[in-house]
Amino acid sequence: MMDCCYIKEVVKGFFSLCTGMRVTMGNVFTRPATIQWPRKAAPLPDRFRGHIMMLANDKTGFPKCIACTSCARNCPSRCITVTGKKPEGAKKKVADRFELDFTKCSLCGLCVEICPVGALDFSRDYAMASYTRNDFAAMDLLQGLGSPFKDA
Amino acid sequence: MNRPIQPTYTLDKVGEENFALNLGPQHPGTHGVLRVVLHMDGEYILQADPVLGYGHRMQEKIAENMTYPQALPYVCRMDYLGALSYNLAWVLAVEKLCQFEVPERAEAIRVIATELNRISSHLLWWGAFLLDLGGFTPFLQALTDREQILDLLEEITGSRLTYCYFRFGGLPSDVDEEWLTRVLAFIKEFRDRLPRYHDLVTGNVIFHHRSKDVGVILPFDAAGYGLSGPILRGSGIEFDVRKHEPYSGYDRYDFEVPVDQNGDCLGRYNVRMAEIEQSLRIIEQAIGSIPDGPVRSKVPKLIKAPAGEVAMAVETPRGQLVIYIVSDGSKKPYRVKYRVPSFANLSIFAKMARGQLLADALAILGSLDMVIPEVDR
């Protein structure tokens, strides 16, 4: 009786292993799910939250930021430094310094949401690597944008 | 097969066979920086002392120094595998405190996203648990499907792990019809793939020998230690916050609370596998009955909660999370307390591991499905 149960269990166990093996072998004939980065890249969704970037004013090419500092005040990790001044003859301030400490940033996106003029947006840059942290400690977001203060 | 075998040695009798073994802080079986000092008698464990705190970040104190919206991204960092449940708990707690209205469409989308997150968490657990038991194939199978969930969630939240998607009074952005149909398509595809999971593991004879009658938790102990989630349900106690204290419109959906009477690793495994199917059911119903309308109600930009206190319980993939907030009427909480499921679930490990083999202790640790940063927080 005991032996009969034992043999039954062995046979049952052997078939359970075969069923599992069938799944494993089935995978041999499927396409790999891996995408070979960096030769190929996975599609990036529209709402991808990368690091923040400053948008330019369409007319002037200057940064849209009015230096209200609400992003800096609302940042949970306090990683935004922003100052601004009024260009001559203008009514509103324009940012002359906007730095992001990316080493602290947690990519939560509260600054983008809070901005009253929609000056911030998420960058689509995700492959960021460097040999030194100093490259990210003070990222100048105004780089590449025009500035009313450059000539002065 | 008579297990567990109780060793006859005592702790103070240190001999050739008695020694202390450090499991962790860095060990693949602990899934994080958890250290367990195991007092061993050969292959058998005499006593297990978990050492916590390697990942302590003062989450509660951080939340007390932040305004209500600022604490939102921090809450998700406790349990990174079920981040949306944590997100939901914080948002619901503050909404309850301030009595904000939430549109029905937002509630439905919250349920869809949270349940997708629950499936992805259970899938990762499934893979990691079997990796602990020595099977590598399940891990790859699970991650392939989990990847699709992450893609779906990334599309609406913008992030793959720390979603931070819910806001007070609703959601920051709506989802479109196309996304909902893609979720339905995923569910259909995933249902076709689920039998493979059972073929591969559930019926496997080696898996049965490793998990049956290992780490048995009696219902009395499960309730006494304050366990929750699949571990409590795996011990035969039917309790699910979604069912018994419904939040975010869970009472509108028809789903079962899977229970297993055995209380062993296999029981907890069965409960989680059944839970995945129930989550799929909930998502289907939520998509089927999703109302039109706004996703965010009018909420003041500067949130000042009225003085008072609130406790909000939410069923995370790991169990019952309670967020308790005391407000003094300012824009920052006065006191925040997180009652996390993993911490309570870990507390029974010392009792379960006693008298077990070292390999079985790893199976037990895997079946508890802990996220260590959540334990340490």
Interface residues (C-beta under 8 A of the other chain):
Chain A: E9 K12 G13 F14 S16 L17 T19 G20 R22 V23 T24 G26 N27 A33 P45 D46 R47 F48 R49 N74 C75 P76 S106 L107 C108 G109 L110 E113 I114 F122
Chain B: M66 T67 P69 Q70 A71 L72 P73 Y74 R77 T137 Q141 T144 E147 D151 E154 E155 I156 T157 G158 S159 T162 C164 P172 S173 R196 D199 L200 V201 G203 N204 V205 I206 K301
